[in-house]
Amino acid sequence: MLQASHPSWWQRRSLPVRIGLGFAAAGFVLAVIGILRGQVPLNPLSILMALAISAGGWFLVSWAIATAAVDVERDLEETEPSDS
């Protein structure tokens, strides 16, 4: 039984990493669709490279954009005068 005091693996990840993993999953699915449509030679190394480049590329770009957005929001919170 899971205890409420311990956050799950997913909850311990930062928001940019969770966004990156979501986009990596989408990239993986798109690569599989491309493989099934015959766009990738059917040898193991080509399939592995297509999956790694697709999922890795989507993860990296979306993680970088999400990290920049989180940093900007954090900076805006620090510089805005509080309403208290």
RODO-2510 file (C-alpha; in nm, 4 decimals, decimal comma):
residues 84
     n   res          X          Y          Z
     1     m     0,0000     0,0000     0,0000
     2     l     0,1307     0,3462    -0,0884
     3     q     0,1684     0,5979     0,1869
     4     a     0,0499     0,9526     0,1269
     5     s     0,3678     1,0985     0,2793
     6     h     0,5841     0,9633    -0,0047
     7     p     0,5263     1,1294    -0,3413
     8     s     0,5271     0,9047    -0,6460
     9     w     0,8140     0,8922    -0,8923
    10     w     0,6130     1,1142    -1,1283
    11     q     0,5413     1,3754    -0,8604
    12     r     0,9086     1,4016    -0,7635
    13     r     1,0030     1,5123    -1,1172
    14     s     1,0114     1,8822    -1,1923
    15     l     0,7498     2,0312    -1,4239
    16     p     0,9927     2,0717    -1,7178
    17     v     1,0990     1,7064    -1,6897
    18     r     0,7352     1,5899    -1,6809
    19     i     0,6606     1,8004    -1,9887
    20     g     0,9711     1,6619    -2,1596
    21     l     0,8709     1,3036    -2,0833
    22     g     0,5243     1,3653    -2,2252
    23     f     0,6664     1,5011    -2,5482
    24     a     0,9234     1,2191    -2,5595
    25     a     0,6360     0,9714    -2,5466
    26     a     0,4682     1,1554    -2,8353
    27     g     0,7934     1,1483    -3,0334
    28     f     0,8299     0,7774    -2,9623
    29     v     0,4771     0,7103    -3,0900
    30     l     0,5402     0,9165    -3,4032
    31     a     0,8623     0,7229    -3,4673
    32     v     0,6763     0,3925    -3,4302
    33     i     0,4178     0,5148    -3,6808
    34     g     0,6985     0,6048    -3,9210
    35     i     0,8569     0,2631    -3,8744
    36     l     0,5255     0,0886    -3,9397
    37     r     0,4729     0,2975    -4,2548
    38     g     0,8101     0,1836    -4,3887
    39     q     1,0056     0,5081    -4,3501
    40     v     1,2871     0,3347    -4,1556
    41     p     1,4927     0,0350    -4,2737
    42     l     1,3910    -0,2727    -4,0771
    43     n     1,7181    -0,3485    -3,9049
    44     p     1,7550    -0,3174    -3,5275
    45     l     2,0117    -0,0368    -3,5264
    46     s     1,8063     0,1820    -3,7611
    47     i     1,4936     0,1287    -3,5534
    48     l     1,6810     0,2045    -3,2302
    49     m     1,8323     0,5213    -3,3771
    50     a     1,4943     0,6400    -3,5089
    51     l     1,3340     0,5894    -3,1671
    52     a     1,6234     0,7496    -2,9762
    53     i     1,6536     1,0523    -3,2038
    54     s     1,2792     1,1106    -3,2149
    55     a     1,2071     1,0688    -2,8432
    56     g     1,5331     1,2350    -2,7384
    57     g     1,4868     1,5324    -2,9678
    58     w     1,1300     1,5957    -2,8577
    59     f     1,2310     1,5584    -2,4916
    60     l     1,5265     1,7950    -2,5187
    61     v     1,3459     2,0739    -2,7034
    62     s     1,0302     2,0627    -2,4901
    63     w     1,2323     2,0390    -2,1665
    64     a     1,4408     2,3436    -2,2685
    65     i     1,1332     2,5508    -2,3547
    66     a     0,9538     2,4484    -2,0335
    67     t     1,2627     2,5236    -1,8240
    68     a     1,2921     2,8691    -1,9799
    69     a     0,9227     2,9371    -1,9147
    70     v     0,9503     2,8273    -1,5508
    71     d     1,2607     3,0444    -1,5038
    72     v     1,0868     3,3478    -1,6538
    73     e     0,7840     3,2981    -1,4299
    74     r     1,0088     3,2630    -1,1244
    75     d     1,1969     3,5819    -1,2188
    76     l     0,8702     3,7698    -1,2662
    77     e     0,7513     3,6591    -0,9221
    78     e     1,0742     3,7860    -0,7663
    79     t     1,0673     4,1267    -0,9370
    80     e     0,6965     4,2091    -0,9050
    81     p     0,6029     4,4044    -0,5946
    82     s     0,3858     4,2074    -0,3574
    83     d     0,0285     4,3219    -0,2967
    84     s     0,0512     4,2750     0,0828
***
